[in-house]
Amino acid sequence: MRGFHNVTIKPTITASLQHTAAFSADDVLFNWTKFNVPRKCGRLIGVVALVRGTNGARQEQAFDLYFSKSDDFSLGTINSAVSFQPNNDLIGAVAVPATAYNDGLNTMEVATVSGSLQISMNPVPDPDTTTLDSGRKKYPHNESYAMYIGGVAQGGLDWRSTVKTTGAHSAGASNDITVDTTSALLNFAKGDVLHAQDDAVVGTVGSIPDATSVILATNTTNTAALANNDDLYNINPITITLTFAYEH
């Protein structure tokens, strides 16, 4: 009997590197991000990517996804040309072309890719955090395998934002971050993790009640100090859901 397993991944794209410039073809989009799949999975049959727009304009740019057994090597620096030595831990790749996007939304878009990619699973299960008396790591009964995903831009993805802080906020001072220039409603959503353009940590969004207010998650305040006119960024502007097939 056939079954399916979905994994949702939110890779980090550093705020300061989003702020530097638009991405170009063959720039590193994000570096290796770990995810786990059950041992029984063997084929990747679908990719769905949620891609945020910028200041209310959707983006429909192509990018490539690469899969690896390890993160022992790097694709290079985010928003710079790919730079790495050959490595045998690479196990597959999927292209997300510009034609994979729908056209109906304004502030973000959805790309869908279907197919069948046979993936070689990591031969070592990913242990849990429990250490046995013998000093060995405990492996879960339902073994899962650690895999890694990285991204490379193939078009001009550009998240440079003009959602700016209004006034300075000392560290730990504000649950409600006031913004101007561009509406917060066009760029952010509940659950987004926000950093300033200098990578100062703001916090997790609890709600966006109006164009000029970012309310952080319940009982939290901005982690780092913010200056007047800091640009705010969602550090996870792409969310990827992978669908794997397996046989019972």
Secondary structure, DSSP 4 states (H G I P E B T S, - for coil): -EEEEEEEE-----HHHHHH----TTBEEEEEEEEEEETTEEEEEEEEEEEE-BTTB-----EEEEEES--SS----BTSB------TTEEEEEEE-GGGB-S--SSEEEEEEEEEEE-PPPSSBPP-S-B-TTSPBPPPSS-EEEEEEEEEESS-------EEESS-B-TT--SEEEEEES-GGGT--TT-EEEETT--EEEEEEEEEETTEEEESTT---SS-B-TTPBEEES--EEEEEEEEEE-
